[in-house]
Amino acid sequence: IEEEFVIASMFKELKIKMEKGNKRWNSLEAPESTLFTWDSKSTYIRCPSFFDKLARNPPPLQCIENAHVLLHLGDSVTTDHVSPAGSIARGSAAARYLMNKGLTPREFNSYGARRGNDAV
């Protein structure tokens, strides 16, 4: 069915258009790096601290014992559905973290906006 109905040339043409982009897109400055350059001052996105402990050669898997299921959800439920996304309360740990970074409550935004920062 795929060979009959999917037209490869359409995808090739689209790929060429996407790579060509437009003047504004092509004029954007971007670092010439194979890895993302983390901005240590950003409060929106940061390199997750759990990456620091990843081993190049992880230890073998171990059995999980005495664990209990907290939620058993279908395929249509994602982390977006179960993660907090509302306003950051002034008395919360997230607010303290952001204030320590020099932000005022007006600049907190929401948990959803800051989900790229595991410290929030």
N, C-alpha and C positions, 0 to 999 in steps of 0.2 A: 504494500500500500504506500509506504514511504517513497519508494522509487517512482511510483506512478503520480503522486500528488505533490510531493515536495520538489520545488524547482530550484536546483542548486544555484543557477545563475542569479536568482533574486538575492540570495544570501551573499554571494560574492559582490554584487553591486552595492548592497547595503553596507558591507564591511568596508569597501573602498570609500564610500561617503562618510562613514563614521571616522575612519582614520584621517580623512582630509579635514574634517571638522569645519569650523568657521573662523573668520578672522579674530574675533574676540577670544574664542577658545584657544586658538593657536598662539595668541599673544600672551597667555598666562605664563608666568614664571613658575617653574617647578624644579626641585632639586634633581640632579642626575644621579640617582641612587637606586640600587636594587632593593634596599630596605627603607621602610618608612622612617622619616626623621622626626622623632618625638620632640615636641616643644615642652621643655620641663616647666615652663610657666603656665601652661594651659590648665584650666580647671575644668574643661569640658571633656578632653580626651587625654589619656596618659597610658603609658606602657603598663599593663597590669602587673602588679607585684608578684603574682603567682608565676609569671614567666621566669622570674629570677631563680626559682628552685627547680626548673625543668632540667632534667639530666639529658645529655646527648644520647646516652644509652639507658633507657629507663629500666628499672628493676622488673623482674617477671611479675605477672599478675598474681594476686592472692585472692583466696576465697573471701567473700563478704559474709560474715556470720552475725546472727541476731539483729539484722536490719529489718526495718518496717517500711512499707510503702506509705508515703505521705499523700501523694496524689497519683492517680492512674487516669491519664487523660488521653483523649483521641489525638489523631494526627493534626487536627485543625487548631489545636491549642499550642501557642508558642510562648516563649519567654516574655514577649510583649504583653500577653494576656495576664500573666501572673506577677509581673514586676510592678513595683509602685511607680506611678508616673505623675502624681499630683504635686502640689506646691511643697516646697521645703520649709518646714516649720522653723521658726526662729530659735527654738530651744533644742533642736535636734542635733545629733552628732554631725550630720552633714552640714548644718548651719555653722557649727563651731569650726569644722574643717575649712569651709569657705571663708569665714571671717578671719581665720589664721592666715589665709592666702591674700587678705586685704580687700575682700569683697564686702559690700554692704548688703543688708537684706533685700533691698530693691534689685540687686544684681544676681540673686540666688537662682532665678528661673525655676525649673521644675526637675524632679527626679528623672522624668522621661528625657528632658533635654541634656541631662548630665549622665546618661547611662553609659557613656564611653569612659567614665572615670570610676573605677572600682572603689575608690576611697569615699565617694559620695554614696 
